[in-house]
């Protein structure tokens, strides 16, 4: 192993000399994602909470047709405003979130005790308006229920007559489990961080050295190419693990600045979470490092290797997209699939759900087997005499 360690330290020292790469790999990558994540979540949550606490601005068409309704909305924190000349166009262009239109037939229907219709003009594709729409719909429903109850009481009937069924909701989710919906992308950030952490070194140790024509002198040394490969993979994996650890620490610190309590959630990224995440990620780090080295071995130049690995970067996205589009129930076989197993395990840890030792072991073992298979393929490529040939 002495020769492998020599190659390991050689690659580490050479990579550390490139300060730009080190900064981008070990600082910019692990810190930029948590910073952006915190800013986006804080901005979105603060904005929605401010909108919920402030009066709801509501342009109304035909206020004279329903004065009681308008007064009830005002008492509920709605600020009545003049409606634009063309409500539909104003809503489509985003000038207003929504417009309430009260038709002239409202008063006649109301006096006759018939259902009085109002129109709510909004654009469902405008995500910023969804909170205002839901808030107004709740107020209108509440007003309608109160009025209906009063009409029944005036006729000597109990309001319960129109409520033959009462649903008692029993939410079984915990504050930590609810946080899984908001922080479901964290496993992807960890996986992507490990991928980016070893990317530069994987390219440089193979395609980069081939382009500089320094790979051939290294391979002609009286050392088996398998040991040289182990040293290179060790260096690549070391940087990937370092990036992963920095990402976990950065997100654990960033989580302290997220307003999760206001959302009824709890985010716990402590030592236990970090250790278990590192455990399931270790074989994946080696698998990704080996895949990167294998892809870079087929490239004739540094730039070509960057292209290959940029395409390979889309592979970690696949499990995240699958679990987002198809929210499958967690099953044991998922832990046996590399990338998906890590995604499922880390997500359940974030939610506070139980993950058994057998499931952790299955995730670790299956990913380790996949890494070993890719390593054997890469080792076979390293034995080829074409490896040292430059473009």
N, C-alpha and C positions, 0 to 999 in steps of 0.2 A: 504493500500500500504506500510505500515511501514515494515511489514514482508518481502515483496518483495524487498524493498530497503536494508534490512539487508542481505538477501541472495545475492543481487547484489554486495554490497561492500565486502562481504566475498569472493566471487569468484574473484573479481577484485584484492583484496589484495593478495590472494593465487597465482594468476597468475603472479602478479608483482614480487613475491618473486623468481620465476624461471627466473633468468636473461637470461639464454640461450634462453628460449622460447620467452621472450620479445624482445631480440635483433634480433632473426630470424624473428619474426612476424612484429615488428614495424620498424626495420631498414633494415635488409638484404633484405627482400622481396620488400618493396616499393622503395628502392634505387638501388638494383641490376638490376632490369629490365630496368629502364631508362638509367642507366650507360651503360649497354650492348647495348641497342638500339642506343644510341648516338655514341658509338664506331663503331658499324657495319655500320650505315648510313654514318658517317663521313669518314670512311675508304673506303667504296664503292664509294661514290661520289668523294672524292679526287682522288682516283685512276683513275676513268673514266675521270675526267676533265684533269688530268695530261696526260693521254694517248691521249686525243683529242688535246691537245696543242703541244705535242711532235711529231716529225716526225714519220710516220707510217713505222715500219720495214716490208719490204715485200720481201720474197724470190721469185725470178722469174726464171722460166725455159724458155729458148729460147729468151733471151733479144735481140739477133741479128735479130730475125724475125720481130720485131716491134720497131725500134729505135725511131720513132716519138712518139709512145705511151709511151715508157719508159721515154723519155725526158719530156713529158707532166706530167707524174706522179711525176717525180722529182721536177718539178716546183710547184706542188701542195702539197709539203711537205711529199713525200714518199721517204723513204730510201731504195734503191734497194740493195738487198743482194743475194748472191749465194744460189741457192736452194739446199736442201738436196738430197742425192742420191735417197731416196725413199720418195717422198712428202706425199703420203697417210699415210704411217706408221708414219712419223714425226708429222703429224696433229693428228692422232688418239692418239698418246702417249703424246700429249701436248707439244712437243718440239718447235713447231711454231704454231701461231694462224691460219695462212692461207698461201697458196702458189698460185701464179699466173702462170699458164702454157700457153705459147704462142706456138701453133703448127707450124710446118713448112709450112702448107698450108695457114697461115695467110697472108703472103706477096702476094701470087698469087691472093687470093680473094680480097685483098685490092686494087691491081692494076686494077683489072677488075671491080671495083665498086660494088662488091658483098658483102653481110654481112660477115665480118671477125670474126671468132669465137675465143674466149679465154676461158680458163677453170679456174675456181676459186675453189680450193681444200680447204675445211674447214670441221669442225665437228660442226654441229648445237647443239649438246648436250653440248659442251664446252661453258658455259655462259660467261667466261672471253673473248672469242674470238668474241662474237656477235657484240661488238662495232667496232672492227677492220674490220669485214666483211661488216657491214653497211657503214662504212666510205669509203672503197674501192669500193663498189658497186656504191655509189654516185659519186665518181670520174670517174669511167668507164662510167656511164650513161651520165655524163656531157660531157666527151670527145666525146662520140658517137654522142650526139646531136649537139655539135659544128661542128664536122666534116660533119655531114649530112647537116647542114645549109650551110656550105661553098660549098659543092658539088652542092647544088641547086642554090646558087648565081652564081657559075661558069657557070651554064647552063642557066642563065638568068631567073631563077624562084625565087619567094619569098619563104623564109623558112616557112612562114605561111601556105603554101599549105599543108604541112604535119601536120598542127595543126588545124584541123577543130573544135576542142573543147578545150576550155580553162576553167579550173575549178578554181574558186575563193573560197578559203576556208575561212569560217567565224566561227572561234572557239568561242563558247559562254561560255566557262568555265572561271572562275575567278582564280586568283592566289591561293585563299583559297580553292576553289573547287578542284583544281588540287592536293592539298596536301592530299585530302582524299584517293587517290590511294596509297600514300606512308605511311600514318599514319592510315590506316584502321584497324590495329591491336590494336590501343589504347583502344577501348571499351573493348576488350577481356582482356587486361592487368588490367583494372579497375575492371572488374567483377571477374577475377581470384584473384586480390589482396584482394577484400572483402571476397572471399571464404577462402583464406589462412589465413587472419587476424583472423577469428573466429574459424578456424579448431582446433587449439590446445586446446582452452578453451572448445569448444563443446565436445571434447573427454574427457578432464579431469573432467568436471563437471558431467559426467554421467558414462562412462565406467571406468575412472580413480578412481573416488570415490567408485564405486562398487568394483573394484579390491582391493582398500585399506580398504574396509569394513567400510567406513565412510558415505556411502550414506544412509544406513538403520537408523543410529541414527538421521540423518537429517530429514528423512521422518516421524519418529515417533513423532516429535514435534507437539504440538497442533496448527499446521498451515496447511491450505489447500494445497494440492500438486499443485494446480493451481497457487498459489502465489509463491511457491518455483520455479515452472517452469518459471514463468514470470521473477523472479530475475535472474535465470540462463541464460535465453534467452536475458535479458537486458545486462548482462555482455558480453556475446558472441557477441551481436550486437554492443556494444560499441567498442570493440576491432576491429571488422570488419570495422566500420565506420572510426575509427582512421586510420587504414591501408589504406582505400580508400582515405581519405583526404591527407595523406602523399604521396600516389601515384600520385594524381592530382597535388600536389605542386611540387613533384619531376619532373614530366614530363613537367610542365610549365617552370621550371628552365632549364631542359635539352634542351627544345626546343630553348632556346636562343643560344645554341652552335651548332645547326644544320645549315648547309649551304643551307637553303631552298631558299634564294634569288638567288643563282647560278642556281637553278633548275626552276626558275620562279614560285615559290610557296610562300605561306604565311601561317604560323601556328599561330593561335590565341588561346591560352589557358589562358584566363584572368578570372577575378572575375565572370563575367556573365556565362561563360562556366562552371566554378567550381560550382556555385550555382545551375544551371539547371541540371548538371550531378548529383550532390548530391540529388536533388529533385527526379529524376527518379530512382536513385539507392537505396534510403532509404527503400522502401517496398521490393526491391529485397534482400537487406542485411538481413532483418528480415526473408524473405523466405529461404534464404540460411542457416542462423543460425538455423532456425527451422528444416530444412531438415537434417542438420548435427547432431543436437541433437537427432532427431528421429532415424537416422541411428546408432548413438552411443548407443542409448538405447537398441538396440537389440544385442549389442556386450557384451561378457562376460569378456573381458579383454581390456586393453589399446591397445595392439598390434592388436587385432581383429578389434577394432574400427578404427585404422589407415588404415587397409586394406579396410574397407567399405568406408571410406571417400576418400581414394585415388581413388577408382573406381568412386565415386560420383563426383570427380573433373573433369571427362571427360564430364559431362553434359553441363557446360558452353561453351565447345568447339563446340557443335553441331550447334548453330545459326551462329557462325563465319564461320564454314566450309560451311554451306548451302548458306550463302550470298556470299561466295568467289567462290564456284563452280558454283552456279546458281545465277548470278547477277540479282535478281528480281527487278522489278520496285517497289518502295516504295508504299505500299497501307495502308489504314487506319487500316485494320484488323491486320497488323503486330504489331501495338502498343499494341494490346490487348493480345499478347502472351508473357508471362514472359521470360526473357532473350533476346528474339528476339526484343521485344519492346525497351529495353534498348540499344541493339546493334544498332538498326536503329536510335533511337533518338540521341545518342551520335555521331554517324557517321555523321548525317546531321548537327549537331552543329559544328563539325570539318570542314565540307565543307562550312559552312556559309549559308546553305540552311534554308529555313523557316520551323519552326515547330510551329504549332498553339497551343494555350492554350488547346483546346479540345483534341489534340493528346497527349500533356503532361498529361492531366488529365486522358485520357483513359489508358495510360501506367501505371500511378501511381495506378489508381483504380483497374484495372484487376490484377496487380501484388499483390496488397494489399489483394484482395479477395483470390487469390491463397495462400498467406501467412497465411491468417486466416484459410483456410481449412486445411492446413498442421498443423497449431497450434492446431486445435481441435483434429486432429488425435494423435498428440504428447501428448496432455493433457490426452487423453483416455489411452494411453500407460502408462503415469505417474500414473494413478489411479490404475494400475494393481499391485497386491501384488508381482508379479514375478520380478518387476523392481529392488528391493533391494537385490535380491538373487545373490550372487557372484558366479563366475564360480568355 
